[in-house]
Amino acid sequence: MGFDQFVADRLDRLLRYATAITCDKHLAQDIVQNVLMRAQHKWERIGAMDAPYLYVKRMVTNDYLSWRHRKAAREISVERSELAKHVPSMADPADAHAEREAMRARIAVLPRKQRAALVLRFYEDCSDAEIAQVLGCAESTVRSQLSRALQTLRAHELARSATLGVHS
């Protein structure tokens, strides 16, 4: 498959993935654009791989995790989430929007690698092996990152419930 066909087939999916891990549509677009520009120059090698999409997804992840985007990653956008376009509508759109915004706010507090692992598992439906390949780490590290991310989310939810006086 040529580079142009790859982009035509995978651009939307790469943008959705990048938006999910960055929680920022504009940062996601910048990252995907930078990655695709770099990938185009190396396409002969990348295109010959067994899974060029996973390699490019890893490039997106690495670019997100890189030092160049740390400041931007800390500034979570307050505008409506781009994710709303990719989630099936529910009975009340206001409820769906509020739930998406709440989830985005919850995962935004996670460290970047934990957020990436969580998005890869639950948004991209990747296995431990695929996540390890994208993040460039061992499968045991993936499981550890996911465990810590879920533990943090549970702790924040318990604290929020206690603050609101809600009993589970």
N, C-alpha and C positions, 0 to 999 in steps of 0.2 A: 504494500500500500504506500502510495506517495504521501509526501507531507501535506499537500493541499487537501487530499482526501481525508487524511487523519484529522486535520483541523475541522473540516466540514462535518465529520462524524462525531467528534469528541469535544468541540469547543463548549457547547452548552453544558455538558457534564463537568468539564474542568471548571467552568465558571461557578456552577452550583456548589461544587466541592470547595473551591477557594472561598466563596461567600460564606459557607457554613463554618469553615475553620477560622476565618478572620472576623466574622460578624460585621463586615463592612464591605458593601458592594464595590465601592471605588477602589479600595485597597486590593480587593480580589481581582478586579479588572487589571490593575497595574501589574500584579504578580503574574497573572496568566499571560499577559502581553510580553513581559520580560522573559518568562520561561519559553514561550513559543518562539521568540526571536532567537534565543540561544539554541533551542532544539532544532530549528531550521538549519542552522549552520552545521549541525552534527547529525542530520537526518539519515545520511547513508548508514551510519553506525547504529543509530537508535531504531530506525525502521527495520533493520535486520534482526533485532532482538525478538525473543519469543513473545514478550508482552510489552510492546512499546508504550501502551497506555499507562501501565503501572510505573514504568520508568519516568514518564512525563509527570505523572501524579506525584512521584517522589521528588521531582524537581520543584514542583509547586510547593510541596510541603517544606522542602529545604529552604526555598526562597522565603516562605512565610516565617520559618524559624530563625532565619538569619538575622544578624545584628542590624542590617539596613532597615528592617521593618519593625524593630522593637518599639519605638516611640509611637508609630502609627497603630500598632496592635493594641497599645494601652488605651488609645482614644476610641472608645466604642461609640459608633454613630447613634444618634438619637432618632434618626429618621426611620420611616417604616421599613421593615425588614424585606430584603429581596427574596427571602425564603418563602414569603406568602404566595409567590407565583408558582411554586413547585409543590405545594401541599394541597391535597384534595379539599374542596370546600366542605364545611360542616353546616349544620342547620342555621346557626347564628354566626355570621362573619365576624362580629365584634368579639365573640367568645374565642373564635379561632385566632384572631389577631392578638388578643390579650394573652392567650396561651403561648403563641410563638414568641412574643416579646418577652414573656416571663422566662421561657426556656433559654432564649438568647442571653438574657441577663444572667441566668444561672451558670451557663457554661462559660460566659465571658470572664468569670472570676478564676477559672482554672488556669494553671500554668499551661504554656503553649503546647508542650508535647502531650500532656494529658488531654487537652482539648482536641488536638489532632487525632490522637488514638480513639477518643470517644466518637468523633465525627466519622472516622473511617469505619468503626465497628457498627454504629447504629444508624448512620445516615447513608454510608456507602455500602454497608453490609459486607465488609471484608472479613476474611478469616485472620487468625493470629499471624499466620505465615505471610499473608498479603500485607498486613499492617507492618510487620517487621521489615518486609522488603521496602515499603514506602518510607518508613521512618529510619531505616538503616540501623536496626538494632536486633537483638535476639528476641525470640518469641516470648521468653520468660520476662523480658523487660516490658513487652507489650502488655502481658497479663498484669504486671505490677502497675504500669501506668493506668490501665483501665480500673484496676481495683482501687487505687488511690483516688482517681477521678470520681468514681461512684461513691466512695467513702466521704469525700469532700462535699459532694452534692447532697448526700443524705444528712450530713452534719449541718449544712446550711439550711436544709429544709426543716430539720428538727428545731434549729434555733429560730427560724422564721415562725414556725408553728407555736413555739413557746412564747414568742413575742406577741403574737396575735391572740394567744390564749386558746388555741385550737388543740384539742386532744385527739391523738390517733387511736 
